[in-house]
Amino acid sequence: MQDIPTRTPRFSIRHATSADAALVVHYMHKLGAYQKMSGAITATEPQIRRLLDENLGEAIFGVYDGNIVGFAYFCQKSSAFTGRSGLYIDGFLVDTEVRHKGLGKTMMGYLCQHALDRGCQLMEWGCLDWNTPTIQFYRDLGAYSVDEMTIFRFTPDQIAANASRFK
């Protein structure tokens, strides 16, 4: 896919294809290392390829001076609370060497425009409590946090165990 120019000099956005699955996994591992939770990243290239092929997930890459320097992985979501659709950003990272050049803001701006183009009315993502520079980055963009909610999650084994209660 062709790079999409931005207002930021020397910076463009490129949508991932399933051929980019290894690069998505690479960036997820970089994000995991930054978040001090490398062991939590278990995605494999075939798994990401399937998600991209089946349009269950999408990714963009930030390209600066011809080099990939950032990424975002996201998917479509909806809320029965608000009746709105939106994008959920599951991974977002700009390489340390190019931070503070406005590239993250440009990528977030692109994701917002992408959401609007799809008729979305919300965007959500998570951020670890200790990550104060990133929290400030999001707040500077006008984002707010939903502090009164705890996210719960099942592993594949827990899904299977609970599904067995149905049969």
C-alpha positions as CSV (number, residue, x, y, z in Angstrom):
1,M,0.0,0.0,0.0
2,Q,1.2,3.5,-0.8
3,D,2.3,5.9,1.9
4,I,-0.1,8.6,2.9
5,P,1.5,12.1,3.2
6,T,1.0,14.1,6.4
7,R,1.5,17.8,7.3
8,T,4.6,16.7,9.2
9,P,7.7,17.1,6.9
10,R,9.4,13.8,6.0
11,F,6.7,11.8,7.7
12,S,4.0,9.6,6.2
13,I,1.5,6.9,7.3
14,R,1.3,3.4,5.8
15,H,-1.5,0.8,6.4
16,A,-0.3,-2.6,7.2
17,T,-1.1,-5.7,5.1
18,S,-1.0,-9.3,6.2
19,A,2.6,-9.3,4.7
20,D,3.5,-7.0,7.6
21,A,2.5,-9.4,10.3
22,A,6.2,-9.9,11.4
23,L,6.7,-6.2,11.7
24,V,3.5,-5.8,13.8
25,V,4.8,-8.5,16.1
26,H,8.2,-6.8,16.2
27,Y,6.6,-3.5,17.3
28,M,4.5,-5.3,19.9
29,H,7.6,-6.7,21.4
30,K,9.2,-3.3,21.4
31,L,6.1,-1.9,23.1
32,G,6.2,-4.8,25.6
33,A,9.8,-4.0,26.5
34,Y,8.9,-0.3,26.9
35,Q,6.0,-1.2,29.2
36,K,8.2,-3.6,31.3
37,M,6.0,-6.5,30.3
38,S,7.8,-8.3,27.6
39,G,6.5,-11.7,28.8
40,A,2.9,-10.6,28.2
41,I,3.4,-10.3,24.4
42,T,2.6,-13.8,23.1
43,A,1.3,-12.9,19.6
44,T,2.8,-14.8,16.7
45,E,3.3,-13.8,13.1
46,P,0.6,-16.4,11.9
47,Q,-1.9,-15.1,14.5
48,I,-1.4,-11.4,13.5
49,R,-1.5,-12.4,9.8
50,R,-4.9,-14.1,10.4
51,L,-6.2,-11.0,12.3
52,L,-5.1,-8.7,9.5
53,D,-6.4,-11.0,6.8
54,E,-9.8,-11.4,8.4
55,N,-10.1,-7.7,9.2
56,L,-10.3,-8.4,12.9
57,G,-7.4,-6.0,13.5
58,E,-5.6,-3.3,11.6
59,A,-2.3,-1.5,11.9
60,I,-0.6,1.6,10.6
61,F,3.1,2.4,10.5
62,G,4.7,5.8,10.8
63,V,7.4,6.3,8.2
64,Y,10.0,9.0,8.8
65,D,12.7,9.7,6.2
66,G,11.8,6.3,4.6
67,N,12.2,4.3,7.9
68,I,9.4,2.8,9.9
69,V,9.5,4.6,13.3
70,G,6.2,3.9,14.9
71,F,3.0,1.9,14.7
72,A,-0.5,1.5,16.0
73,Y,-2.6,-1.6,16.1
74,F,-6.3,-1.1,16.4
75,C,-9.7,-2.7,15.8
76,Q,-13.4,-1.6,15.4
77,K,-15.5,-1.6,18.6
78,S,-18.9,-0.5,19.7
79,S,-20.6,0.4,23.0
80,A,-24.1,-0.6,24.1
81,F,-23.7,2.0,26.9
82,T,-23.4,4.9,24.5
83,G,-24.7,3.4,21.3
84,R,-21.5,4.5,19.5
85,S,-19.0,2.8,17.4
86,G,-15.3,3.5,17.6
87,L,-11.7,2.3,17.3
88,Y,-9.9,0.6,20.1
89,I,-6.1,1.1,20.0
90,D,-4.4,-2.0,21.4
91,G,-0.8,-0.9,20.7
92,F,0.7,2.5,20.0
93,L,4.5,3.2,20.0
94,V,6.8,5.8,18.5
95,D,10.5,4.9,18.6
96,T,12.5,6.6,21.3
97,E,14.9,8.2,18.8
98,V,12.2,10.2,17.1
99,R,10.0,11.2,20.0
100,H,9.2,14.8,20.5
101,K,9.0,15.6,16.8
102,G,5.2,15.5,16.7
103,L,5.0,12.1,15.0
104,G,2.8,10.6,17.7
105,K,0.4,13.5,17.5
106,T,0.3,13.1,13.7
107,M,-0.3,9.4,14.0
108,M,-3.1,9.9,16.6
109,G,-4.6,12.6,14.3
110,Y,-4.6,10.2,11.4
111,L,-6.3,7.6,13.6
112,C,-8.9,10.1,14.6
113,Q,-9.5,11.1,10.9
114,H,-9.7,7.4,10.1
115,A,-12.3,6.9,12.8
116,L,-14.4,9.9,11.5
117,D,-14.2,8.5,8.0
118,R,-15.8,5.3,9.3
119,G,-18.5,7.2,11.2
120,C,-17.0,6.4,14.6
121,Q,-17.8,8.6,17.6
122,L,-15.3,7.2,20.1
123,M,-11.7,6.0,20.4
124,E,-10.3,4.1,23.4
125,W,-7.0,2.7,24.5
126,G,-5.2,1.7,27.7
127,C,-2.2,3.2,29.3
128,L,-0.3,1.8,32.3
129,D,-0.6,3.9,35.5
130,W,3.1,4.4,35.9
131,N,3.6,5.7,32.4
132,T,3.3,9.4,33.3
133,P,5.0,10.8,30.1
134,T,2.5,8.9,27.9
135,I,-0.4,9.8,30.1
136,Q,0.6,13.5,29.8
137,F,0.9,13.1,26.0
138,Y,-2.7,11.7,25.9
139,R,-4.0,14.4,28.2
140,D,-2.3,17.1,26.1
141,L,-4.3,15.8,23.2
142,G,-7.5,16.2,25.2
143,A,-8.1,12.6,26.2
144,Y,-9.6,11.7,29.6
145,S,-9.2,8.6,31.7
146,V,-11.9,6.3,32.9
147,D,-10.5,5.7,36.4
148,E,-13.6,4.0,38.0
149,M,-13.3,0.9,35.8
150,T,-11.2,-2.2,36.1
151,I,-10.6,-4.2,33.0
152,F,-11.1,-8.0,33.3
153,R,-9.8,-10.6,30.9
154,F,-10.1,-14.4,30.3
155,T,-7.2,-16.4,28.9
156,P,-8.0,-19.0,26.2
157,D,-8.0,-21.8,28.9
158,Q,-10.4,-19.7,31.0
159,I,-12.7,-19.1,28.0
160,A,-12.8,-22.9,27.4
161,A,-13.4,-23.6,31.1
162,N,-16.3,-21.2,31.3
163,A,-17.7,-22.3,27.9
164,S,-17.9,-25.8,29.3
165,R,-20.5,-24.5,31.8
166,F,-22.8,-23.8,28.8
167,K,-22.8,-27.3,27.3
